[in-house]
Structures are given as C-alpha cells and as structure tokens.
Amino acid sequence: MALVDCPECGHQISTLAAACPHCGFPQAEAALLTEARPSRGPSRWTDPGFWIILVGLIIVIVMSVLILRHTDDGAPEDTTPTTTVGAPAWVT
C-alpha cells in the first residue's frame, strides 16, 4: 500500500482506496489521468547540451563582433584619385 496525492483535493490517499475519503474523487479516474499524461523528458533549461550550445553561440557572436570591429579600425580610406600615364596598349 502506498500513499498518493488526490488530483482533486491534494490530500494523500491509499492506492488501495476506491475513492478519496476527503472529496470522493474516484481512484480509477486518478489512475487514468496519470496514465494519460505523457511523461516529460528533462527540461531544456536543465539539459547541459542546451547550455553548451547556447554559450558556444554567444562566444561565436562576440568573437565575430570583435573581429569586425578590429578590421574596421576607423582609419580613413585612401581617396586619392589614380591617374594613368599614357593610353592603354589595346587603344589605338
């Protein structure tokens, strides 16, 4: 004999009882409710794989931003016009 919580009132009742002595909720319905409820796996918030992927993604984003900021250091671009001396060889 084990004690379980009544899904209706929350009091503990025996697994051998036909109904809850406090509220009268049938024990057979409680068994059907617990069997019909699918078992849930581990939550994504407690799964270490989720956190490893999340931290890795954050690191990649931060590194990308740092690299992009480093290559664009704010130096002015060379805007001097280029002039060619003479005509190209293919122009006749």
PDB file of N, CA, C and O in Angstrom:
ATOM      1  N   MET A   1       0.840  -1.163   0.000  1.00  0.00           N
ATOM      2  CA  MET A   1       0.000   0.000   0.000  1.00  0.00           C
ATOM      3  C   MET A   1       0.897   1.242   0.000  1.00  0.00           C
ATOM      4  O   MET A   1       1.807   1.366   0.820  1.00  0.00           O
ATOM      5  N   ALA A   2       0.628   2.137  -0.915  1.00  0.00           N
ATOM      6  CA  ALA A   2       1.385   3.381  -0.993  1.00  0.00           C
ATOM      7  C   ALA A   2       0.405   4.545  -0.924  1.00  0.00           C
ATOM      8  O   ALA A   2      -0.782   4.403  -1.220  1.00  0.00           O
ATOM      9  N   LEU A   3       0.920   5.671  -0.535  1.00  0.00           N
ATOM     10  CA  LEU A   3       0.105   6.874  -0.481  1.00  0.00           C
ATOM     11  C   LEU A   3       0.411   7.749  -1.689  1.00  0.00           C
ATOM     12  O   LEU A   3       1.571   7.966  -2.041  1.00  0.00           O
ATOM     13  N   VAL A   4      -0.642   8.242  -2.311  1.00  0.00           N
ATOM     14  CA  VAL A   4      -0.517   9.139  -3.456  1.00  0.00           C
ATOM     15  C   VAL A   4      -1.373  10.369  -3.194  1.00  0.00           C
ATOM     16  O   VAL A   4      -2.273  10.343  -2.354  1.00  0.00           O
ATOM     17  N   ASP A   5      -1.088  11.438  -3.913  1.00  0.00           N
ATOM     18  CA  ASP A   5      -1.879  12.653  -3.771  1.00  0.00           C
ATOM     19  C   ASP A   5      -3.137  12.554  -4.626  1.00  0.00           C
ATOM     20  O   ASP A   5      -3.092  12.103  -5.770  1.00  0.00           O
ATOM     21  N   CYS A   6      -4.249  12.979  -4.058  1.00  0.00           N
ATOM     22  CA  CYS A   6      -5.503  13.027  -4.804  1.00  0.00           C
ATOM     23  C   CYS A   6      -5.411  14.186  -5.793  1.00  0.00           C
ATOM     24  O   CYS A   6      -5.083  15.303  -5.391  1.00  0.00           O
ATOM     25  N   PRO A   7      -5.693  13.950  -7.085  1.00  0.00           N
ATOM     26  CA  PRO A   7      -5.586  15.036  -8.058  1.00  0.00           C
ATOM     27  C   PRO A   7      -6.654  16.112  -7.871  1.00  0.00           C
ATOM     28  O   PRO A   7      -6.499  17.227  -8.368  1.00  0.00           O
ATOM     29  N   GLU A   8      -7.739  15.787  -7.157  1.00  0.00           N
ATOM     30  CA  GLU A   8      -8.826  16.738  -6.969  1.00  0.00           C
ATOM     31  C   GLU A   8      -8.585  17.662  -5.773  1.00  0.00           C
ATOM     32  O   GLU A   8      -8.680  18.882  -5.904  1.00  0.00           O
ATOM     33  N   CYS A   9      -8.271  17.084  -4.606  1.00  0.00           N
ATOM     34  CA  CYS A   9      -8.148  17.916  -3.397  1.00  0.00           C
ATOM     35  C   CYS A   9      -6.713  18.017  -2.886  1.00  0.00           C
ATOM     36  O   CYS A   9      -6.409  18.915  -2.101  1.00  0.00           O
ATOM     37  N   GLY A  10      -5.828  17.122  -3.309  1.00  0.00           N
ATOM     38  CA  GLY A  10      -4.433  17.195  -2.901  1.00  0.00           C
ATOM     39  C   GLY A  10      -4.094  16.417  -1.644  1.00  0.00           C
ATOM     40  O   GLY A  10      -2.919  16.329  -1.288  1.00  0.00           O
ATOM     41  N   HIS A  11      -5.081  15.847  -0.956  1.00  0.00           N
ATOM     42  CA  HIS A  11      -4.793  15.052   0.247  1.00  0.00           C
ATOM     43  C   HIS A  11      -4.186  13.719  -0.160  1.00  0.00           C
ATOM     44  O   HIS A  11      -4.388  13.251  -1.281  1.00  0.00           O
ATOM     45  N   GLN A  12      -3.445  13.112   0.753  1.00  0.00           N
ATOM     46  CA  GLN A  12      -2.853  11.815   0.462  1.00  0.00           C
ATOM     47  C   GLN A  12      -3.873  10.719   0.715  1.00  0.00           C
ATOM     48  O   GLN A  12      -4.561  10.703   1.736  1.00  0.00           O
ATOM     49  N   ILE A  13      -3.952   9.796  -0.248  1.00  0.00           N
ATOM     50  CA  ILE A  13      -4.878   8.672  -0.130  1.00  0.00           C
ATOM     51  C   ILE A  13      -4.133   7.389  -0.469  1.00  0.00           C
ATOM     52  O   ILE A  13      -3.080   7.406  -1.107  1.00  0.00           O
ATOM     53  N   SER A  14      -4.697   6.298  -0.033  1.00  0.00           N
ATOM     54  CA  SER A  14      -4.102   4.997  -0.294  1.00  0.00           C
ATOM     55  C   SER A  14      -4.341   4.598  -1.743  1.00  0.00           C
ATOM     56  O   SER A  14      -5.353   4.969  -2.336  1.00  0.00           O
ATOM     57  N   THR A  15      -3.414   3.849  -2.305  1.00  0.00           N
ATOM     58  CA  THR A  15      -3.607   3.340  -3.663  1.00  0.00           C
ATOM     59  C   THR A  15      -4.663   2.242  -3.688  1.00  0.00           C
ATOM     60  O   THR A  15      -5.187   1.909  -4.751  1.00  0.00           O
ATOM     61  N   LEU A  16      -4.977   1.684  -2.532  1.00  0.00           N
ATOM     62  CA  LEU A  16      -5.993   0.632  -2.456  1.00  0.00           C
ATOM     63  C   LEU A  16      -7.396   1.208  -2.313  1.00  0.00           C
ATOM     64  O   LEU A  16      -8.371   0.475  -2.484  1.00  0.00           O
ATOM     65  N   ALA A  17      -7.530   2.479  -2.008  1.00  0.00           N
ATOM     66  CA  ALA A  17      -8.852   3.087  -1.826  1.00  0.00           C
ATOM     67  C   ALA A  17      -9.546   3.240  -3.178  1.00  0.00           C
ATOM     68  O   ALA A  17      -8.911   3.544  -4.188  1.00  0.00           O
ATOM     69  N   ALA A  18     -10.853   3.026  -3.176  1.00  0.00           N
ATOM     70  CA  ALA A  18     -11.633   3.169  -4.405  1.00  0.00           C
ATOM     71  C   ALA A  18     -11.852   4.636  -4.738  1.00  0.00           C
ATOM     72  O   ALA A  18     -11.958   5.001  -5.909  1.00  0.00           O
ATOM     73  N   ALA A  19     -11.920   5.471  -3.719  1.00  0.00           N
ATOM     74  CA  ALA A  19     -12.138   6.902  -3.921  1.00  0.00           C
ATOM     75  C   ALA A  19     -11.458   7.659  -2.784  1.00  0.00           C
ATOM     76  O   ALA A  19     -11.122   7.073  -1.755  1.00  0.00           O
ATOM     77  N   CYS A  20     -11.262   8.932  -2.968  1.00  0.00           N
ATOM     78  CA  CYS A  20     -10.658   9.774  -1.940  1.00  0.00           C
ATOM     79  C   CYS A  20     -11.647   9.939  -0.796  1.00  0.00           C
ATOM     80  O   CYS A  20     -12.794  10.316  -1.033  1.00  0.00           O
ATOM     81  N   PRO A  21     -11.233   9.665   0.448  1.00  0.00           N
ATOM     82  CA  PRO A  21     -12.160   9.815   1.586  1.00  0.00           C
ATOM     83  C   PRO A  21     -12.474  11.285   1.893  1.00  0.00           C
ATOM     84  O   PRO A  21     -13.443  11.570   2.596  1.00  0.00           O
ATOM     85  N   HIS A  22     -11.682  12.203   1.386  1.00  0.00           N
ATOM     86  CA  HIS A  22     -11.902  13.619   1.677  1.00  0.00           C
ATOM     87  C   HIS A  22     -12.893  14.261   0.713  1.00  0.00           C
ATOM     88  O   HIS A  22     -13.799  14.981   1.132  1.00  0.00           O
ATOM     89  N   CYS A  23     -12.715  13.994  -0.594  1.00  0.00           N
ATOM     90  CA  CYS A  23     -13.563  14.664  -1.589  1.00  0.00           C
ATOM     91  C   CYS A  23     -14.408  13.699  -2.405  1.00  0.00           C
ATOM     92  O   CYS A  23     -15.329  14.130  -3.097  1.00  0.00           O
ATOM     93  N   GLY A  24     -14.119  12.407  -2.342  1.00  0.00           N
ATOM     94  CA  GLY A  24     -14.901  11.423  -3.067  1.00  0.00           C
ATOM     95  C   GLY A  24     -14.465  11.206  -4.511  1.00  0.00           C
ATOM     96  O   GLY A  24     -15.150  10.519  -5.268  1.00  0.00           O
ATOM     97  N   PHE A  25     -13.338  11.784  -4.899  1.00  0.00           N
ATOM     98  CA  PHE A  25     -12.849  11.621  -6.275  1.00  0.00           C
ATOM     99  C   PHE A  25     -12.482  10.160  -6.501  1.00  0.00           C
ATOM    100  O   PHE A  25     -11.715   9.599  -5.720  1.00  0.00           O
ATOM    101  N   PRO A  26     -13.009   9.528  -7.551  1.00  0.00           N
ATOM    102  CA  PRO A  26     -12.727   8.096  -7.781  1.00  0.00           C
ATOM    103  C   PRO A  26     -11.257   7.844  -8.084  1.00  0.00           C
ATOM    104  O   PRO A  26     -10.641   8.559  -8.875  1.00  0.00           O
ATOM    105  N   GLN A  27     -10.710   6.831  -7.451  1.00  0.00           N
ATOM    106  CA  GLN A  27      -9.299   6.477  -7.637  1.00  0.00           C
ATOM    107  C   GLN A  27      -9.054   5.967  -9.054  1.00  0.00           C
ATOM    108  O   GLN A  27      -7.951   6.138  -9.574  1.00  0.00           O
ATOM    109  N   ALA A  28     -10.039   5.349  -9.690  1.00  0.00           N
ATOM    110  CA  ALA A  28      -9.868   4.836 -11.049  1.00  0.00           C
ATOM    111  C   ALA A  28      -9.644   5.999 -12.023  1.00  0.00           C
ATOM    112  O   ALA A  28      -8.842   5.886 -12.950  1.00  0.00           O
ATOM    113  N   GLU A  29     -10.349   7.110 -11.817  1.00  0.00           N
ATOM    114  CA  GLU A  29     -10.149   8.271 -12.682  1.00  0.00           C
ATOM    115  C   GLU A  29      -8.771   8.874 -12.474  1.00  0.00           C
ATOM    116  O   GLU A  29      -8.145   9.349 -13.422  1.00  0.00           O
ATOM    117  N   ALA A  30      -8.299   8.856 -11.236  1.00  0.00           N
ATOM    118  CA  ALA A  30      -6.964   9.388 -10.958  1.00  0.00           C
ATOM    119  C   ALA A  30      -5.908   8.559 -11.665  1.00  0.00           C
ATOM    120  O   ALA A  30      -4.933   9.103 -12.182  1.00  0.00           O
ATOM    121  N   ALA A  31      -6.093   7.245 -11.690  1.00  0.00           N
ATOM    122  CA  ALA A  31      -5.135   6.375 -12.378  1.00  0.00           C
ATOM    123  C   ALA A  31      -5.164   6.637 -13.876  1.00  0.00           C
ATOM    124  O   ALA A  31      -4.124   6.610 -14.535  1.00  0.00           O
ATOM    125  N   LEU A  32      -6.361   6.891 -14.420  1.00  0.00           N
ATOM    126  CA  LEU A  32      -6.459   7.182 -15.847  1.00  0.00           C
ATOM    127  C   LEU A  32      -5.813   8.521 -16.172  1.00  0.00           C
ATOM    128  O   LEU A  32      -5.189   8.670 -17.223  1.00  0.00           O
ATOM    129  N   LEU A  33      -5.956   9.492 -15.284  1.00  0.00           N
ATOM    130  CA  LEU A  33      -5.361  10.800 -15.526  1.00  0.00           C
ATOM    131  C   LEU A  33      -3.843  10.732 -15.529  1.00  0.00           C
ATOM    132  O   LEU A  33      -3.195  11.378 -16.353  1.00  0.00           O
ATOM    133  N   THR A  34      -3.274   9.962 -14.623  1.00  0.00           N
ATOM    134  CA  THR A  34      -1.816   9.878 -14.564  1.00  0.00           C
ATOM    135  C   THR A  34      -1.268   9.055 -15.727  1.00  0.00           C
ATOM    136  O   THR A  34      -0.162   9.320 -16.199  1.00  0.00           O
ATOM    137  N   GLU A  35      -2.035   8.049 -16.203  1.00  0.00           N
ATOM    138  CA  GLU A  35      -1.574   7.257 -17.333  1.00  0.00           C
ATOM    139  C   GLU A  35      -1.703   8.031 -18.639  1.00  0.00           C
ATOM    140  O   GLU A  35      -0.878   7.865 -19.538  1.00  0.00           O
ATOM    141  N   ALA A  36      -2.722   8.869 -18.756  1.00  0.00           N
ATOM    142  CA  ALA A  36      -2.949   9.612 -19.989  1.00  0.00           C
ATOM    143  C   ALA A  36      -1.941  10.737 -20.168  1.00  0.00           C
ATOM    144  O   ALA A  36      -1.678  11.156 -21.295  1.00  0.00           O
ATOM    145  N   ARG A  37      -1.383  11.222 -19.093  1.00  0.00           N
ATOM    146  CA  ARG A  37      -0.419  12.299 -19.153  1.00  0.00           C
ATOM    147  C   ARG A  37       0.915  11.752 -19.655  1.00  0.00           C
ATOM    148  O   ARG A  37       1.479  10.855 -19.028  1.00  0.00           O
ATOM    149  N   PRO A  38       1.432  12.268 -20.766  1.00  0.00           N
ATOM    150  CA  PRO A  38       2.713  11.748 -21.263  1.00  0.00           C
ATOM    151  C   PRO A  38       3.853  12.137 -20.324  1.00  0.00           C
ATOM    152  O   PRO A  38       3.865  13.219 -19.736  1.00  0.00           O
ATOM    153  N   SER A  39       4.793  11.230 -20.208  1.00  0.00           N
ATOM    154  CA  SER A  39       5.940  11.535 -19.363  1.00  0.00           C
ATOM    155  C   SER A  39       6.834  12.548 -20.073  1.00  0.00           C
ATOM    156  O   SER A  39       7.131  12.414 -21.260  1.00  0.00           O
ATOM    157  N   ARG A  40       7.238  13.524 -19.352  1.00  0.00           N
ATOM    158  CA  ARG A  40       8.082  14.571 -19.932  1.00  0.00           C
ATOM    159  C   ARG A  40       9.538  14.235 -19.687  1.00  0.00           C
ATOM    160  O   ARG A  40       9.913  13.726 -18.630  1.00  0.00           O
ATOM    161  N   GLY A  41      10.330  14.527 -20.668  1.00  0.00           N
ATOM    162  CA  GLY A  41      11.762  14.327 -20.547  1.00  0.00           C
ATOM    163  C   GLY A  41      12.371  15.474 -19.752  1.00  0.00           C
ATOM    164  O   GLY A  41      11.649  16.291 -19.181  1.00  0.00           O
ATOM    165  N   PRO A  42      13.662  15.534 -19.715  1.00  0.00           N
ATOM    166  CA  PRO A  42      14.304  16.625 -18.982  1.00  0.00           C
ATOM    167  C   PRO A  42      13.990  17.966 -19.635  1.00  0.00           C
ATOM    168  O   PRO A  42      13.883  18.081 -20.856  1.00  0.00           O
ATOM    169  N   SER A  43      13.852  18.940 -18.808  1.00  0.00           N
ATOM    170  CA  SER A  43      13.572  20.285 -19.301  1.00  0.00           C
ATOM    171  C   SER A  43      14.778  20.814 -20.068  1.00  0.00           C
ATOM    172  O   SER A  43      15.919  20.455 -19.776  1.00  0.00           O
ATOM    173  N   ARG A  44      14.515  21.667 -21.048  1.00  0.00           N
ATOM    174  CA  ARG A  44      15.626  22.212 -21.832  1.00  0.00           C
ATOM    175  C   ARG A  44      16.511  23.090 -20.962  1.00  0.00           C
ATOM    176  O   ARG A  44      17.701  23.239 -21.242  1.00  0.00           O
ATOM    177  N   TRP A  45      15.948  23.671 -19.915  1.00  0.00           N
ATOM    178  CA  TRP A  45      16.723  24.565 -19.043  1.00  0.00           C
ATOM    179  C   TRP A  45      17.696  23.781 -18.161  1.00  0.00           C
ATOM    180  O   TRP A  45      18.684  24.345 -17.690  1.00  0.00           O
ATOM    181  N   THR A  46      17.438  22.502 -17.931  1.00  0.00           N
ATOM    182  CA  THR A  46      18.348  21.700 -17.105  1.00  0.00           C
ATOM    183  C   THR A  46      19.242  20.800 -17.954  1.00  0.00           C
ATOM    184  O   THR A  46      20.119  20.124 -17.419  1.00  0.00           O
ATOM    185  N   ASP A  47      19.034  20.784 -19.250  1.00  0.00           N
ATOM    186  CA  ASP A  47      19.835  19.949 -20.142  1.00  0.00           C
ATOM    187  C   ASP A  47      21.188  20.616 -20.395  1.00  0.00           C
ATOM    188  O   ASP A  47      21.229  21.731 -20.914  1.00  0.00           O
ATOM    189  N   PRO A  48      22.292  19.961 -20.041  1.00  0.00           N
ATOM    190  CA  PRO A  48      23.599  20.595 -20.237  1.00  0.00           C
ATOM    191  C   PRO A  48      23.936  20.831 -21.704  1.00  0.00           C
ATOM    192  O   PRO A  48      24.666  21.772 -22.016  1.00  0.00           O
ATOM    193  N   GLY A  49      23.431  20.010 -22.606  1.00  0.00           N
ATOM    194  CA  GLY A  49      23.701  20.213 -24.025  1.00  0.00           C
ATOM    195  C   GLY A  49      23.143  21.535 -24.526  1.00  0.00           C
ATOM    196  O   GLY A  49      23.761  22.197 -25.361  1.00  0.00           O
ATOM    197  N   PHE A  50      21.983  21.920 -24.021  1.00  0.00           N
ATOM    198  CA  PHE A  50      21.378  23.198 -24.388  1.00  0.00           C
ATOM    199  C   PHE A  50      22.283  24.354 -23.987  1.00  0.00           C
ATOM    200  O   PHE A  50      22.498  25.285 -24.765  1.00  0.00           O
ATOM    201  N   TRP A  51      22.809  24.289 -22.778  1.00  0.00           N
ATOM    202  CA  TRP A  51      23.661  25.378 -22.284  1.00  0.00           C
ATOM    203  C   TRP A  51      24.989  25.431 -23.031  1.00  0.00           C
ATOM    204  O   TRP A  51      25.514  26.518 -23.272  1.00  0.00           O
ATOM    205  N   ILE A  52      25.539  24.281 -23.401  1.00  0.00           N
ATOM    206  CA  ILE A  52      26.792  24.264 -24.152  1.00  0.00           C
ATOM    207  C   ILE A  52      26.588  24.921 -25.515  1.00  0.00           C
ATOM    208  O   ILE A  52      27.415  25.722 -25.950  1.00  0.00           O
ATOM    209  N   ILE A  53      25.491  24.583 -26.186  1.00  0.00           N
ATOM    210  CA  ILE A  53      25.209  25.189 -27.488  1.00  0.00           C
ATOM    211  C   ILE A  53      24.951  26.683 -27.340  1.00  0.00           C
ATOM    212  O   ILE A  53      25.432  27.474 -28.151  1.00  0.00           O
ATOM    213  N   LEU A  54      24.202  27.076 -26.319  1.00  0.00           N
ATOM    214  CA  LEU A  54      23.896  28.494 -26.117  1.00  0.00           C
ATOM    215  C   LEU A  54      25.159  29.304 -25.838  1.00  0.00           C
ATOM    216  O   LEU A  54      25.344  30.373 -26.420  1.00  0.00           O
ATOM    217  N   VAL A  55      26.026  28.816 -24.962  1.00  0.00           N
ATOM    218  CA  VAL A  55      27.264  29.525 -24.651  1.00  0.00           C
ATOM    219  C   VAL A  55      28.174  29.569 -25.876  1.00  0.00           C
ATOM    220  O   VAL A  55      28.809  30.591 -26.136  1.00  0.00           O
ATOM    221  N   GLY A  56      28.246  28.477 -26.628  1.00  0.00           N
ATOM    222  CA  GLY A  56      29.053  28.466 -27.844  1.00  0.00           C
ATOM    223  C   GLY A  56      28.562  29.477 -28.864  1.00  0.00           C
ATOM    224  O   GLY A  56      29.364  30.153 -29.509  1.00  0.00           O
ATOM    225  N   LEU A  57      27.256  29.582 -29.012  1.00  0.00           N
ATOM    226  CA  LEU A  57      26.685  30.553 -29.938  1.00  0.00           C
ATOM    227  C   LEU A  57      26.994  31.983 -29.498  1.00  0.00           C
ATOM    228  O   LEU A  57      27.314  32.832 -30.330  1.00  0.00           O
ATOM    229  N   ILE A  58      26.903  32.248 -28.217  1.00  0.00           N
ATOM    230  CA  ILE A  58      27.223  33.588 -27.702  1.00  0.00           C
ATOM    231  C   ILE A  58      28.691  33.914 -27.941  1.00  0.00           C
ATOM    232  O   ILE A  58      29.020  35.041 -28.313  1.00  0.00           O
ATOM    233  N   ILE A  59      29.575  32.947 -27.734  1.00  0.00           N
ATOM    234  CA  ILE A  59      31.009  33.169 -27.959  1.00  0.00           C
ATOM    235  C   ILE A  59      31.275  33.475 -29.428  1.00  0.00           C
ATOM    236  O   ILE A  59      32.057  34.372 -29.745  1.00  0.00           O
ATOM    237  N   VAL A  60      30.628  32.737 -30.325  1.00  0.00           N
ATOM    238  CA  VAL A  60      30.818  32.978 -31.760  1.00  0.00           C
ATOM    239  C   VAL A  60      30.345  34.380 -32.130  1.00  0.00           C
ATOM    240  O   VAL A  60      31.017  35.069 -32.897  1.00  0.00           O
ATOM    241  N   ILE A  61      29.218  34.809 -31.608  1.00  0.00           N
ATOM    242  CA  ILE A  61      28.698  36.145 -31.911  1.00  0.00           C
ATOM    243  C   ILE A  61      29.639  37.223 -31.384  1.00  0.00           C
ATOM    244  O   ILE A  61      29.936  38.185 -32.093  1.00  0.00           O
ATOM    245  N   VAL A  62      30.110  37.072 -30.151  1.00  0.00           N
ATOM    246  CA  VAL A  62      31.013  38.074 -29.564  1.00  0.00           C
ATOM    247  C   VAL A  62      32.326  38.125 -30.342  1.00  0.00           C
ATOM    248  O   VAL A  62      32.836  39.212 -30.616  1.00  0.00           O
ATOM    249  N   MET A  63      32.877  36.973 -30.699  1.00  0.00           N
ATOM    250  CA  MET A  63      34.127  36.952 -31.457  1.00  0.00           C
ATOM    251  C   MET A  63      33.939  37.590 -32.838  1.00  0.00           C
ATOM    252  O   MET A  63      34.825  38.301 -33.312  1.00  0.00           O
ATOM    253  N   SER A  64      32.802  37.346 -33.482  1.00  0.00           N
ATOM    254  CA  SER A  64      32.536  37.954 -34.790  1.00  0.00           C
ATOM    255  C   SER A  64      32.485  39.473 -34.684  1.00  0.00           C
ATOM    256  O   SER A  64      33.031  40.179 -35.532  1.00  0.00           O
ATOM    257  N   VAL A  65      31.832  39.968 -33.649  1.00  0.00           N
ATOM    258  CA  VAL A  65      31.747  41.421 -33.462  1.00  0.00           C
ATOM    259  C   VAL A  65      33.130  42.006 -33.210  1.00  0.00           C
ATOM    260  O   VAL A  65      33.468  43.053 -33.762  1.00  0.00           O
ATOM    261  N   LEU A  66      33.930  41.346 -32.386  1.00  0.00           N
ATOM    262  CA  LEU A  66      35.277  41.848 -32.094  1.00  0.00           C
ATOM    263  C   LEU A  66      36.154  41.846 -33.346  1.00  0.00           C
ATOM    264  O   LEU A  66      36.918  42.786 -33.568  1.00  0.00           O
ATOM    265  N   ILE A  67      36.052  40.815 -34.150  1.00  0.00           N
ATOM    266  CA  ILE A  67      36.856  40.743 -35.374  1.00  0.00           C
ATOM    267  C   ILE A  67      36.432  41.829 -36.352  1.00  0.00           C
ATOM    268  O   ILE A  67      37.275  42.479 -36.970  1.00  0.00           O
ATOM    269  N   LEU A  68      35.131  42.023 -36.492  1.00  0.00           N
ATOM    270  CA  LEU A  68      34.651  43.058 -37.412  1.00  0.00           C
ATOM    271  C   LEU A  68      35.044  44.455 -36.944  1.00  0.00           C
ATOM    272  O   LEU A  68      35.353  45.315 -37.768  1.00  0.00           O
ATOM    273  N   ARG A  69      35.038  44.688 -35.657  1.00  0.00           N
ATOM    274  CA  ARG A  69      35.438  45.995 -35.141  1.00  0.00           C
ATOM    275  C   ARG A  69      36.940  46.204 -35.290  1.00  0.00           C
ATOM    276  O   ARG A  69      37.395  47.333 -35.470  1.00  0.00           O
ATOM    277  N   HIS A  70      37.706  45.129 -35.215  1.00  0.00           N
ATOM    278  CA  HIS A  70      39.156  45.237 -35.333  1.00  0.00           C
ATOM    279  C   HIS A  70      39.557  45.540 -36.778  1.00  0.00           C
ATOM    280  O   HIS A  70      40.462  46.342 -37.006  1.00  0.00           O
ATOM    281  N   THR A  71      38.905  44.918 -37.748  1.00  0.00           N
ATOM    282  CA  THR A  71      39.263  45.159 -39.139  1.00  0.00           C
ATOM    283  C   THR A  71      38.806  46.531 -39.600  1.00  0.00           C
ATOM    284  O   THR A  71      39.416  47.097 -40.506  1.00  0.00           O
ATOM    285  N   ASP A  72      37.781  47.075 -39.025  1.00  0.00           N
ATOM    286  CA  ASP A  72      37.307  48.415 -39.360  1.00  0.00           C
ATOM    287  C   ASP A  72      37.765  49.348 -38.231  1.00  0.00           C
ATOM    288  O   ASP A  72      36.973  49.749 -37.378  1.00  0.00           O
ATOM    289  N   ASP A  73      39.061  49.682 -38.248  1.00  0.00           N
ATOM    290  CA  ASP A  73      39.621  50.450 -37.142  1.00  0.00           C
ATOM    291  C   ASP A  73      39.386  51.950 -37.269  1.00  0.00           C
ATOM    292  O   ASP A  73      39.890  52.718 -36.450  1.00  0.00           O
ATOM    293  N   GLY A  74      38.653  52.373 -38.252  1.00  0.00           N
ATOM    294  CA  GLY A  74      38.319  53.783 -38.378  1.00  0.00           C
ATOM    295  C   GLY A  74      39.329  54.598 -39.145  1.00  0.00           C
ATOM    296  O   GLY A  74      39.194  55.820 -39.219  1.00  0.00           O
ATOM    297  N   ALA A  75      40.328  53.976 -39.715  1.00  0.00           N
ATOM    298  CA  ALA A  75      41.322  54.711 -40.489  1.00  0.00           C
ATOM    299  C   ALA A  75      40.677  55.174 -41.789  1.00  0.00           C
ATOM    300  O   ALA A  75      39.923  54.426 -42.410  1.00  0.00           O
ATOM    301  N   PRO A  76      40.974  56.416 -42.206  1.00  0.00           N
ATOM    302  CA  PRO A  76      40.356  56.890 -43.443  1.00  0.00           C
ATOM    303  C   PRO A  76      40.906  56.112 -44.636  1.00  0.00           C
ATOM    304  O   PRO A  76      42.082  55.752 -44.693  1.00  0.00           O
ATOM    305  N   GLU A  77      40.020  55.876 -45.567  1.00  0.00           N
ATOM    306  CA  GLU A  77      40.436  55.145 -46.756  1.00  0.00           C
ATOM    307  C   GLU A  77      41.232  56.071 -47.661  1.00  0.00           C
ATOM    308  O   GLU A  77      41.088  57.293 -47.607  1.00  0.00           O
ATOM    309  N   ASP A  78      42.062  55.479 -48.482  1.00  0.00           N
ATOM    310  CA  ASP A  78      42.854  56.253 -49.441  1.00  0.00           C
ATOM    311  C   ASP A  78      41.918  56.713 -50.554  1.00  0.00           C
ATOM    312  O   ASP A  78      41.451  55.903 -51.355  1.00  0.00           O
ATOM    313  N   THR A  79      41.647  58.019 -50.599  1.00  0.00           N
ATOM    314  CA  THR A  79      40.692  58.537 -51.582  1.00  0.00           C
ATOM    315  C   THR A  79      41.381  59.337 -52.678  1.00  0.00           C
ATOM    316  O   THR A  79      40.718  60.059 -53.423  1.00  0.00           O
ATOM    317  N   THR A  80      42.694  59.222 -52.789  1.00  0.00           N
ATOM    318  CA  THR A  80      43.386  59.961 -53.844  1.00  0.00           C
ATOM    319  C   THR A  80      43.066  59.337 -55.186  1.00  0.00           C
ATOM    320  O   THR A  80      43.080  58.114 -55.323  1.00  0.00           O
ATOM    321  N   PRO A  81      42.778  60.169 -56.180  1.00  0.00           N
ATOM    322  CA  PRO A  81      42.444  59.609 -57.484  1.00  0.00           C
ATOM    323  C   PRO A  81      43.675  59.010 -58.144  1.00  0.00           C
ATOM    324  O   PRO A  81      44.794  59.495 -57.976  1.00  0.00           O
ATOM    325  N   THR A  82      43.448  57.975 -58.877  1.00  0.00           N
ATOM    326  CA  THR A  82      44.546  57.339 -59.604  1.00  0.00           C
ATOM    327  C   THR A  82      44.540  57.845 -61.033  1.00  0.00           C
ATOM    328  O   THR A  82      43.490  57.935 -61.669  1.00  0.00           O
ATOM    329  N   THR A  83      45.701  58.168 -61.521  1.00  0.00           N
ATOM    330  CA  THR A  83      45.804  58.625 -62.911  1.00  0.00           C
ATOM    331  C   THR A  83      46.724  57.684 -63.656  1.00  0.00           C
ATOM    332  O   THR A  83      47.739  57.224 -63.133  1.00  0.00           O
ATOM    333  N   THR A  84      46.356  57.420 -64.848  1.00  0.00           N
ATOM    334  CA  THR A  84      47.189  56.552 -65.682  1.00  0.00           C
ATOM    335  C   THR A  84      47.989  57.426 -66.615  1.00  0.00           C
ATOM    336  O   THR A  84      47.498  58.427 -67.137  1.00  0.00           O
ATOM    337  N   VAL A  85      49.206  57.038 -66.813  1.00  0.00           N
ATOM    338  CA  VAL A  85      50.093  57.777 -67.709  1.00  0.00           C
ATOM    339  C   VAL A  85      50.065  57.066 -69.040  1.00  0.00           C
ATOM    340  O   VAL A  85      50.446  55.900 -69.145  1.00  0.00           O
ATOM    341  N   GLY A  86      49.625  57.753 -70.024  1.00  0.00           N
ATOM    342  CA  GLY A  86      49.568  57.168 -71.349  1.00  0.00           C
ATOM    343  C   GLY A  86      48.289  56.388 -71.557  1.00  0.00           C
ATOM    344  O   GLY A  86      47.527  56.159 -70.618  1.00  0.00           O
ATOM    345  N   ALA A  87      48.068  55.995 -72.752  1.00  0.00           N
ATOM    346  CA  ALA A  87      46.880  55.241 -73.109  1.00  0.00           C
ATOM    347  C   ALA A  87      47.159  53.755 -72.939  1.00  0.00           C
ATOM    348  O   ALA A  87      48.304  53.324 -73.080  1.00  0.00           O
ATOM    349  N   PRO A  88      46.147  52.977 -72.644  1.00  0.00           N
ATOM    350  CA  PRO A  88      46.345  51.531 -72.551  1.00  0.00           C
ATOM    351  C   PRO A  88      46.814  50.956 -73.868  1.00  0.00           C
ATOM    352  O   PRO A  88      46.586  51.558 -74.918  1.00  0.00           O
ATOM    353  N   ALA A  89      47.451  49.830 -73.839  1.00  0.00           N
ATOM    354  CA  ALA A  89      48.051  49.227 -75.033  1.00  0.00           C
ATOM    355  C   ALA A  89      46.989  48.801 -76.044  1.00  0.00           C
ATOM    356  O   ALA A  89      47.272  48.779 -77.242  1.00  0.00           O
ATOM    357  N   TRP A  90      45.848  48.482 -75.628  1.00  0.00           N
ATOM    358  CA  TRP A  90      44.823  47.996 -76.543  1.00  0.00           C
ATOM    359  C   TRP A  90      44.112  49.142 -77.280  1.00  0.00           C
ATOM    360  O   TRP A  90      43.398  48.888 -78.250  1.00  0.00           O
ATOM    361  N   VAL A  91      44.291  50.392 -76.842  1.00  0.00           N
ATOM    362  CA  VAL A  91      43.669  51.527 -77.528  1.00  0.00           C
ATOM    363  C   VAL A  91      44.595  51.974 -78.640  1.00  0.00           C
ATOM    364  O   VAL A  91      45.778  52.213 -78.396  1.00  0.00           O
ATOM    365  N   THR A  92      44.083  52.091 -79.858  1.00  0.00           N
ATOM    366  CA  THR A  92      44.946  52.522 -80.984  1.00  0.00           C
ATOM    367  C   THR A  92      44.530  53.850 -81.537  1.00  0.00           C
ATOM    368  O   THR A  92      45.148  54.347 -82.478  1.00  0.00           O
TER     369      THR A  92
END
